[in-house]
């Protein structure tokens, strides 16, 4: 595949997990396991998922280490029952991988957000633009997002915003406005490359119409993938800590629809209160002009809030190294006061299709006109289906 070889995606040697070495990958499988896995290895090579059996050998040995307690109970790796059990585990992953349609993806990374959830799961969200290569055909540029969980989250360790990579991935639906990319089960690696990608702001405008902030209340996001594009000026951007120690960003955004004489005369403080990752919050200083792709939520009592999926600078003002208090009576733009109390909003970060979560998050929103108290759960608004609250703590 054009000189591009897939290797196992996990980073081992952490917390006592086995560190993969070239020696390990080159060792042969036990004869009984080899004969059982060989048809699947041949199919993977035929489909271009890997070039030889080394990734499967490494996967077999990794599974043996992950499940070492069970392997020990079965008599150790020299025991036929243990070998059969580990082979079954490998076949579970291989069969899922071979059912996936794989593509070569040229990725322009816009943002990478990694963190640990309250339950101790590693996860990372990656966002950017991609050009998909399928055989001899090359698709037009599209937006993409990729949610990485557990072991796959370590893939994000080698990704940096602003750089380009090539990787073999899967995607269930290539007709979506934002492609939902997935790594191949344990077999994807991101390799840095130089690839000419199009203008980011232009791609956003081609994909979504700009919505005035004052109109967002009339068209609230219906789910975590229902985005709105706003073109706005940054009134405030900063980083805060959640109760669990995770850092997250907050921004206040204004546009022409919120800076009107009518709003000034009425005393309303019209600003969009938005959560974002820390890189985004640290990238834009006050008065920067940005295109922000957001999902919105609305509480009847506490108003509008949003979560920023990505933000692209139109005019970028570098943030100050040290913030100094302002003097004078500029209460409307007193962002520190704005964020002094808690308000509830919805965390709309995508999750694995097998692991959808309810993601209600508590925000800081004290408007200049009046202070608000944190709303109770069950306030009007939407949530996604799910069976846990792994992101609840991240904005507390």
C-alpha positions in Angstrom: 0.0 0.0 0.0 2.3 2.7 -1.4 5.1 1.9 1.1 2.7 2.4 4.0 2.8 -0.5 6.5 0.3 -0.8 9.3 1.7 -1.7 12.7 -0.1 -2.3 16.0 -1.5 1.0 17.4 -1.0 0.5 21.1 1.8 2.0 23.2 2.9 -0.7 25.6 5.4 -0.7 28.4 3.2 1.5 30.6 1.8 0.4 33.9 3.5 -3.0 33.6 2.0 -3.8 30.2 4.3 -5.7 27.9 6.5 -3.6 25.6 6.5 -4.8 22.1 9.9 -5.3 20.4 11.0 -6.3 16.9 12.1 -9.7 18.4 8.6 -10.4 19.6 6.9 -9.5 16.4 9.2 -11.8 14.5 8.6 -14.9 16.7 6.4 -17.5 15.2 3.0 -18.4 16.5 2.4 -21.9 18.0 1.7 -24.4 15.2 -1.9 -25.0 16.2 -2.5 -21.2 16.5 -0.7 -20.6 13.2 -2.9 -23.0 11.2 -6.0 -21.5 12.8 -5.1 -17.8 12.1 -3.4 -18.2 8.8 -6.6 -17.8 6.6 -7.4 -14.6 8.4 -3.8 -13.4 8.0 -4.0 -14.1 4.3 -7.3 -12.2 4.0 -5.8 -9.2 5.8 -2.8 -9.1 3.5 -5.1 -9.5 0.5 -7.2 -6.6 1.7 -4.1 -4.4 2.3 -4.7 -4.2 6.0 -1.3 -5.4 6.8 1.7 -6.7 4.7 2.7 -9.8 6.6 1.8 -11.8 9.7 3.9 -9.7 12.2 1.1 -7.5 13.4 -1.0 -10.6 14.1 1.8 -12.2 16.0 2.2 -9.1 18.1 -1.5 -8.9 18.7 -1.5 -12.6 19.9 1.4 -11.9 22.3 -0.3 -8.7 23.5 -3.5 -10.5 24.2 -1.6 -13.1 26.2 -0.1 -10.4 28.4 -3.4 -8.5 28.8 -5.1 -11.7 29.9 -2.2 -13.2 31.8 -4.3 -14.0 34.9 -6.7 -16.2 32.9 -3.8 -17.6 30.9 -2.1 -18.6 34.1 -5.3 -20.3 35.3 -5.4 -22.3 32.1 -1.8 -23.6 32.6 0.3 -20.9 31.0 1.1 -20.1 27.4 2.7 -23.5 26.7 -0.7 -25.1 27.5 -2.9 -25.9 24.5 -6.0 -24.7 26.3 -4.4 -21.3 27.0 -3.2 -21.0 23.4 -6.7 -21.8 22.1 -8.2 -19.2 24.4 -5.8 -16.4 23.3 -6.3 -17.4 19.7 -10.1 -17.0 20.2 -9.5 -13.5 21.5 -7.3 -12.6 18.5 -9.9 -14.0 16.1 -12.6 -11.8 17.8 -10.5 -8.7 16.9 -9.4 -9.9 13.5 -12.9 -10.9 12.4 -14.2 -7.4 13.3 -11.4 -5.8 11.5 -11.8 -7.8 8.3 -15.5 -6.9 8.1 -14.5 -3.2 8.0 -13.9 -1.4 4.8 -10.6 0.3 5.1 -9.4 3.5 3.4 -6.2 5.4 3.3 -6.8 8.8 4.9 -4.7 12.0 4.5 -5.4 13.9 7.7 -5.0 17.6 8.6 -5.3 17.7 12.4 -7.0 20.8 13.8 -7.3 19.8 17.4 -6.5 16.9 19.8 -8.2 16.7 23.2 -7.0 13.8 25.5 -8.2 13.2 29.0 -9.2 10.6 31.6 -12.9 10.1 32.5 -14.2 9.9 36.0 -14.3 6.1 35.8 -10.6 6.0 34.8 -11.1 5.4 31.0 -8.6 7.0 28.7 -10.2 8.9 25.7 -9.2 11.4 23.0 -11.1 13.4 20.5 -9.4 14.3 17.2 -10.9 16.8 14.7 -9.8 18.1 11.4 -10.1 17.7 7.6 -9.4 14.6 5.6 -9.0 13.5 2.0 -10.0 9.8 1.6 -8.1 7.6 -0.9 -10.0 4.5 -2.0 -8.0 2.6 -4.6 -7.4 4.9 -7.5 -10.1 7.4 -6.5 -9.6 10.5 -4.3 -12.5 12.1 -2.5 -13.0 15.8 -2.0 -11.9 17.3 1.3 -14.3 16.7 4.2 -14.4 17.5 7.9 -13.8 14.5 10.2 -13.8 13.6 13.9 -12.4 10.5 15.6 -13.1 9.4 19.1 -10.5 7.1 20.6 -11.2 5.1 23.8 -9.1 3.0 26.1 -6.0 1.5 24.5 -6.7 3.3 21.2 -6.6 6.6 23.1 -2.8 6.3 23.1 -2.8 6.9 19.3 -3.5 10.6 20.1 -0.1 10.8 21.9 1.6 11.1 18.6 -0.8 13.5 17.0 -0.3 17.3 17.1 -2.7 20.0 15.9 -1.5 21.7 12.8 0.4 18.7 11.4 -0.6 16.3 8.6 -0.7 12.5 8.8 -1.6 9.4 6.7 -3.3 6.4 8.2 -5.4 3.4 7.3 -8.9 3.9 8.8 -12.5 2.7 8.5 -15.6 4.9 8.0 -19.2 3.6 7.9 -20.7 6.5 6.0 -18.7 8.7 3.6 -21.8 10.9 2.9 -22.0 12.6 6.3 -21.1 16.3 6.6 -18.5 15.3 9.3 -17.0 11.8 8.7 -16.8 9.5 11.7 -13.4 7.9 11.3 -12.4 4.8 13.3 -9.0 3.1 13.7 -8.7 -0.5 12.5 -8.7 -2.7 15.6 -5.2 -2.5 16.9 -3.7 -2.1 13.5 -3.6 1.6 12.7 -0.6 3.9 13.0 -0.5 7.6 12.1 2.6 8.6 10.0 3.4 12.2 9.6 3.4 13.4 5.9 3.3 16.5 3.8 0.0 16.8 2.0 -1.6 19.9 0.5 -4.9 20.5 2.2 -7.5 23.2 1.4 -8.3 26.4 3.4 -9.9 25.5 6.7 -12.3 28.4 6.9 -13.4 27.9 3.4 -14.2 24.2 4.1 -16.3 25.2 7.1 -18.3 27.7 5.1 -18.8 25.2 2.3 -20.1 22.6 4.8 -22.3 24.8 7.1 -24.1 28.2 6.8 -23.2 30.8 9.4 -25.9 31.2 12.1 -26.1 34.6 14.0 -25.7 34.0 17.8 -29.0 35.8 18.5 -30.7 33.1 16.3 -29.3 30.1 18.1 -32.0 30.0 20.7 -34.5 29.3 18.0 -32.6 26.4 16.5 -31.1 24.4 19.4 -29.0 21.3 18.5 -31.0 18.1 18.5 -28.1 15.8 19.3 -24.3 15.9 19.8 -23.8 15.8 16.0 -26.2 18.6 15.1 -23.7 21.5 14.6 -24.1 25.2 14.1 -21.4 27.5 12.6 -20.9 30.9 14.1 -18.6 33.7 13.0 -17.8 35.7 16.1 -15.3 37.9 18.0 -13.7 36.5 21.2 -14.6 38.6 24.2 -12.9 36.2 26.6 -10.9 32.9 26.5 -9.4 31.1 29.5 -8.6 27.7 31.1 -10.2 26.3 34.2 -9.9 23.1 36.3 -12.7 20.7 37.0 -13.1 19.0 40.4 -11.4 15.9 39.1 -8.3 17.9 38.0 -9.1 18.0 34.3 -8.4 21.2 32.5 -11.0 22.7 30.1 -11.4 25.9 28.2 -14.2 28.5 28.2 -14.9 31.3 25.7 -17.3 34.2 25.4 -18.3 35.0 21.8 -20.0 38.0 20.3 -21.2 38.8 16.8 -23.1 41.6 15.0 -26.4 40.1 16.2 -25.4 40.5 19.8 -23.8 43.9 19.7 -26.8 46.0 18.8 -28.1 49.3 20.1 -31.3 47.5 21.1 -29.4 45.1 23.3 -27.5 48.0 24.9 -30.6 49.9 25.6 -32.4 46.8 27.0 -29.5 46.1 29.3 -29.1 42.6 28.0 -25.7 41.0 28.0 -25.8 38.9 24.8 -22.8 36.6 24.6 -22.4 33.0 23.7 -21.0 31.0 26.7 -19.0 28.1 25.2 -16.8 25.3 26.4 -13.8 24.2 24.4 -10.6 22.2 24.8 -7.6 24.0 26.4 -5.6 24.3 23.2 -8.5 26.3 21.6 -8.8 28.5 24.7 -5.1 29.2 24.7 -4.9 29.9 21.0 -7.1 33.0 20.7 -6.8 36.2 22.6 -9.5 38.9 23.1 -10.7 40.5 19.8 -9.7 37.4 17.7 -12.3 36.7 15.0 -13.1 33.0 14.7 -15.3 30.6 12.9 -16.6 28.2 15.6 -18.4 24.9 14.9 -20.6 24.4 18.0 -23.4 22.3 19.4 -25.9 24.2 21.6 -28.1 23.6 24.6 -30.8 25.7 26.1 -32.2 26.0 29.6 -35.5 27.9 29.9 -34.3 29.4 33.2 -30.6 29.9 32.5 -30.3 30.5 28.8 -28.1 29.5 26.0 -24.7 27.7 26.1 -22.6 25.8 23.6 -19.7 23.4 23.2 -17.1 24.2 20.6 -16.1 21.3 18.4 -13.5 23.3 16.6 -12.5 27.0 16.0 -10.6 28.4 13.1 -9.0 31.8 13.3 -10.0 34.4 10.7 -8.1 37.2 12.5 -6.0 35.9 15.4 -4.8 38.0 18.3 -2.3 36.3 20.5 -3.5 35.9 24.1 -1.5 37.9 26.7 1.0 35.9 28.7 -0.3 37.3 32.0 -3.8 38.6 32.5 -4.1 41.9 34.4 -7.2 43.2 36.0 -9.0 46.0 34.2 -10.1 49.2 35.7 -13.2 51.1 34.8 -16.8 50.2 34.5 -17.0 47.6 31.8 -19.3 45.1 33.5 -20.6 43.6 30.4 -17.2 42.2 29.4 -16.1 41.2 32.9 -15.4 37.6 32.0 -14.0 36.6 35.4 -17.3 37.6 37.0 -19.2 35.9 34.2 -17.7 32.6 35.1 -17.9 32.8 38.9 -21.0 30.6 39.4 -22.0 27.2 38.0 -24.6 26.6 35.4 -25.6 23.4 33.7 -24.9 22.7 30.0 -24.5 19.6 27.8 -21.2 18.1 26.9 -21.6 17.0 23.3 -18.3 15.3 22.7 -18.8 12.2 20.5 -18.4 8.8 22.1 -17.8 5.3 20.7 -20.9 3.8 19.1 -20.8 1.0 21.7 -20.3 3.4 24.6 -22.7 6.3 24.2 -22.9 8.4 27.3 -25.2 11.0 28.9 -23.1 14.0 29.1 -24.6 16.7 31.2 -21.9 19.2 32.3 -22.0 22.1 34.8 -20.9 25.4 33.4 -19.8 28.7 34.8 -22.3 31.4 33.6 -23.0 34.6 35.6 -24.3 37.2 33.2 -23.5 40.8 33.9 -27.2 41.5 34.5 -27.8 38.9 37.2 -26.1 36.1 39.0 -27.5 32.6 38.4 -27.5 29.5 40.5 -26.7 26.0 39.2 -29.9 24.4 37.8 -31.2 21.1 39.0 -30.9 18.0 36.9 -33.9 17.5 34.6 -34.0 21.1 33.4 -35.3 21.5 29.9 -32.8 20.5 27.3 -31.7 17.4 25.5 -29.4 14.6 26.3 -28.1 11.7 24.3 -28.9 8.1 25.1 -26.4 6.3 27.3 -25.8 4.3 30.4 -23.1 6.2 32.2 -21.9 9.8 33.0 -18.2 9.5 32.2 -17.9 13.2 31.1 -20.0 14.7 33.9 -16.9 15.5 36.0 -15.0 17.2 33.3 -16.8 20.5 33.5 -17.7 20.5 37.3 
